[in-house]
Each structure stands twice: as structure tokens, then as C-alpha cells.
Amino acid sequence: MKQPENVMEFLPKSLTSQQIYKLLIGGVSPRPIAWVSTVSKNGVNNLAPFSFFTVASANPPVLCFNPMSTDKGVEKDTLANIREQQEFVINSVSYQDLAVMNQTCHQLPAEEDEFEYAGVEKQTSTLVTPYRVKQALVSFECRLNQIVDLGHEPMAGHLVLGDVVAIHVRDDAVNDFKIDSEKLDAIGRMAGNDYSLTREKIQLNR
Ligand SMILES: Cc1cc2nc3c(=O)[nH]c(=O)nc-3n(C[C@H](O)[C@H](O)[C@H](O)COP(=O)(O)O)c2cc1C
């Protein structure tokens, strides 16, 4: 069947990785944000946001996110820490956390504590070593299930799957296991510097 004239077709094989990246993040939008805390083998705490993030399985409970290699092909500290320590915490990001979350996306030297750098208060976890983010409404303690390395080129994905071993929710924000979405006040990542809010909702019966 002939393509309609008002559609542009892009074939990844003929594009640069930057061009493909722009099409991917613009076309898969908005994305939820995982604020991932890890710790290095030397005990340095790391915190960084990742929007290539979703639920992979409810039973067993598995979350996944994707720390890509940089545009120079270097693996990020979060990934290095998870490869070494096999543990991480995924913390939620509410609208009020936006500015401080943004402080944690700087590519700092591996020896620098990103909680300290961004002024984020730590909270000990129950079953894993990395701290949780105290101000986060929801935190998921995870143990590594597996890493799916999707390549070794610049911007290659490394899909991290984590078994959820403990879930923390601020007590005024959960009732009968339902999390209050107004209190969560989640934000989504779009392309470039754009974020979306979740304050406007619609209901639809199944
Ligand atoms: C809202 C937001 C979402 C991001 N999502 C991703 C992502 O999904 N994958 C990724 O590799 N980097 C993502 N980044 C960039 C990382 O947070 C950034 O590279 C960070 O410095 C990685 O930290 P690390 O080297 O300490 O692991 C995102 C940044 C922001 C602000």
C-alpha cells in the first residue's frame, strides 16, 4: 500500500544516533521518572534520574530502567554501581522535587556523593544498602534481576531489571494499597527541557 503523502518515514539505518534519539524521546512522551539511588564499592552514594523507566512485571514485581552509555560510549556511574553491588532504590519524583532532581543529573566524578551535592536528605533502606530519598513519596528497594546489554556503542541501552523487595509509601498517601495520585503529583519527562504535569485527569470506564 502506498504511504500517505503527509507522513515522513525515517529509517534508523540512515540516521545518526542523535537524530534517532530525538525521534525516540519525542515519540515516547511523557515518560515517568525513576530517581535511582545506588552506592559504589567504595561507599560513595549516587543519585540520578532516568526516564527510560517502567514496570516490567507485577508478579514477580520487577521494575526496569535504562542507563544508556554516554555519547562518548562511557557507562554511567549508576550502571557501574549496580553491576558491582547488585542493588538500587527507585524513588518517585513529585513536582516539588523537580529542581532538586535536576541537580542530580550532572555528570559528577564517581567519588562525589550526589545526595550531598544536591542537598537531598538520605533515609536508610530496609533490605538493601543504597539509601532512599527521604522526601520521595514512594521508594522501591530493588535487587538486581538482570542487565540486558543492548550494545556497546555510544548511547547503547543497558536495560536494568530489578526485583522489588520492599516498597515505602508516605503513610498519608496510601489507602487500601491505592496511592493517592494527587499527593504523588508526578511529573513526566518529555523531549528537550520539557516536563509534563499529572494534575489534569480524565476518567473512562472500561
Ligand atoms: C528527567 C531526566 C531523565 C533522564 N533519563 C535518562 C535515561 O532514561 N537514561 C539515561 O541514560 N540518562 C538519563 N538522564 C541523564 C542522567 O540522569 C545523567 O546522565 C546522570 O548524570 C547519570 O548519572 P550517573 O553517571 O551518576 O549514573 C536523564 C536526565 C534527566 C534530567
The ligand as an SDF file (V2000), in Angstrom:
LIG
                    3D

 31 33  0  0  0  0  0  0  0  0999 V2000
   14.5000   13.8440   33.8400 C   0  0  0  0  0  0  0  0  0  0  0  0
   15.7310   13.1480   33.3440 C   0  0  0  0  0  0  0  0  0  0  0  0
   15.6330   11.8810   32.8080 C   0  0  0  0  0  0  0  0  0  0  0  0
   16.7690   11.1970   32.3580 C   0  0  0  0  0  0  0  0  0  0  0  0
   16.6260    9.9450   31.8440 N   0  0  0  0  0  0  0  0  0  0  0  0
   17.7130    9.2460   31.4530 C   0  0  0  0  0  0  0  0  0  0  0  0
   17.5750    7.9050   30.9800 C   0  0  0  0  0  0  0  0  0  0  0  0
   16.4920    7.3300   30.9130 O   0  0  0  0  0  0  0  0  0  0  0  0
   18.7120    7.2520   30.6170 N   0  0  0  0  0  0  0  0  0  0  0  0
   19.9410    7.8310   30.7170 C   0  0  0  0  0  0  0  0  0  0  0  0
   20.9330    7.1860   30.3980 O   0  0  0  0  0  0  0  0  0  0  0  0
   20.0920    9.0900   31.1810 N   0  0  0  0  0  0  0  0  0  0  0  0
   19.0140    9.8040   31.5690 C   0  0  0  0  0  0  0  0  0  0  0  0
   19.1640   11.0730   32.0580 N   0  0  0  0  0  0  0  0  0  0  0  0
   20.5260   11.6110   32.2470 C   0  0  0  0  0  0  0  0  0  0  0  0
   21.1540   11.0630   33.5220 C   0  0  0  0  0  0  0  0  0  0  0  0
   20.3890   11.4200   34.6560 O   0  0  0  0  0  0  0  0  0  0  0  0
   22.5690   11.6400   33.6620 C   0  0  0  0  0  0  0  0  0  0  0  0
   23.3840   11.1330   32.6400 O   0  0  0  0  0  0  0  0  0  0  0  0
   23.2210   11.3790   35.0200 C   0  0  0  0  0  0  0  0  0  0  0  0
   24.3570   12.1920   35.1330 O   0  0  0  0  0  0  0  0  0  0  0  0
   23.6590    9.9500   35.2060 C   0  0  0  0  0  0  0  0  0  0  0  0
   24.2590    9.9060   36.4640 O   0  0  0  0  0  0  0  0  0  0  0  0
   25.3640    8.8400   36.8850 P   0  0  0  0  0  0  0  0  0  0  0  0
   26.5210    8.9600   35.9070 O   0  0  0  0  0  0  0  0  0  0  0  0
   25.6860    9.2660   38.2780 O   0  0  0  0  0  0  0  0  0  0  0  0
   24.7240    7.4920   36.8130 O   0  0  0  0  0  0  0  0  0  0  0  0
   18.0370   11.8050   32.4580 C   0  0  0  0  0  0  0  0  0  0  0  0
   18.1390   13.1000   32.9830 C   0  0  0  0  0  0  0  0  0  0  0  0
   17.0040   13.7640   33.4140 C   0  0  0  0  0  0  0  0  0  0  0  0
   17.1230   15.1540   33.9870 C   0  0  0  0  0  0  0  0  0  0  0  0
  1  2  1  0
  2  3  1  0
  2 30  2  0
  3  4  2  0
  4  5  1  0
  4 28  1  0
  5  6  2  0
  6  7  1  0
  6 13  1  0
  7  8  2  0
  7  9  1  0
  9 10  1  0
 10 11  2  0
 10 12  1  0
 12 13  2  0
 13 14  1  0
 14 15  1  0
 14 28  1  0
 15 16  1  0
 16 17  1  0
 16 18  1  0
 18 19  1  0
 18 20  1  0
 20 21  1  0
 20 22  1  0
 22 23  1  0
 23 24  1  0
 24 25  2  0
 24 26  1  0
 24 27  1  0
 28 29  2  0
 29 30  1  0
 30 31  1  0
M  END
$$$$
